[in-house]
């Protein structure tokens, strides 16, 4: 069987969860990483059909991205970016795919196996690995440092394992002990040698300590402070199990696939009931940090429903009543807010969180949250 390396653009056949790759076949979930250009589509539609169970892959375009990767008509979608979705509302699932923007990791099961498993009452989530997502971790240095150090084998680029101090800043930020470093402040470390990374992560007196650099050469300790980061640093890391999952399938790990639950930046859900003076905010269209057009919340009136719900000046609007507004213009967004006469639920993110997600190459965080 051929492995798929995104950098080389080689198509892969269906990739099974089975440990023995030679034993792949029907009845096993298959994983596909679809990466497209901004003007392209993923090359399939997702249907909900009367008399059929599950979220069904349909209209797989001949020669399109989905077909080249191996998706087949009638496959049932089980997982999006590591999150089980078989039980979710169909519209919500479609939004999750759209929110993935240009890259999405899908787990599917062929239609016959899906129906058979359903008839037997099987829990389909048990057919999938429990954790296949890397982590984005935002670390704030304390007086003893960031609380981690790095080791890597001599002469091998991009291989860096982290040693984490117990109850230090890195551990509190969610960095798993023994995990592998993939990105540093949004930049891949794949092409760095250990020496080059050491130049990026150095500063005397920041409280680092040494680790053994595999079985080849032991590198000296270097305390860690990320240049130009001040007291904060953001790492994309993967546990050994997650790293192995992607490596065996020839798949590249990116921030777009990451678990963001450890980050201090959260989207906020604001539920408002309209008062006699309205909701008490103004919606304005403006440029996002990414360069795209966005909808922003301003002129939040004191004491009115918007302020009482927690709205802040400059929040960016992400969704209205559970539906993303990414593809809506200003007038359409206003109509969506007014669709219910006396109440509305908005999903928003503050400017600091918005800037952070853009800086690390993460797409719209709306649908990354667990249900």
PyMOL commands that set and color helices and strands:
alter all, ss='L'
color gray80, all
select helices_A, chain A and resi 21-23+65-69+90-99+111-119+124-127+169-172+194-200+240-248+255-257+305-309+330-338+351-359+366-368
alter helices_A, ss='H'
color red, helices_A
select strands_A, chain A and resi 30-35+45-47+56-58+76-80+83-84+103-109+135-140+148-151+161-164+180-184+187-188+232-238+268-273+282-287+293-298+315-320+323-324+343-349
alter strands_A, ss='S'
color yellow, strands_A
deselect
rebuild
show_as cartoon
